[in-house]
Amino acid sequence: MKTAALAALTLTLSTAAFAGPGFDCAKASSNVEKMICADQTLSDADSVVSDMYKEVLSTAGNPNHVKQEQRQWLTKVRNACKTPDCLAKAYDMQYNKLQRDRLAGSGAVNPNGSIGH
């Protein structure tokens, strides 16, 4: 059983319908992609993180930096996982980071996470 690493995504996942991960499972080639496709919770988490990434990217002042950070997360964090529990934690951490970036980009919070001027 997975840990509570996806706690930040629970409300989002429970209130939305998903079509699957942000990639085509028929073309899944790595062990990580296969783990994601085999687990509905991980598949949903991938979809949520993919959507959040696209939102942050569309409003970013420096989209190349956002792309670089996402690629680094994919290769160094997500793709380094060997277990579903590791993937759940990786998605939870990336969702939280992207959420902070989204809020900072909208002006709702400062880039350091504080509120106010």
Number of C-alpha atoms within 10 A of each C-alpha: 5 13 11 13 17 22 13 14 20 14 10 13 17 9 8 9 9 15 8 20 22 16 14 10 15 8 9 14 9 10 14 18 20 15 18 23 21 13 13 14 20 22 22 24 28 25 19 22 22 18 15 20 21 15 15 23 21 13 13 17 11 10 13 11 12 19 15 11 11 17 13 13 17 15 11 11 17 20 17 15 18 12 12 19 17 18 25 24 20 21 25 21 18 19 23 15 13 21 17 19 25 22 15 19 17 13 12 14 17 16 14 9 12 10 11 8 5
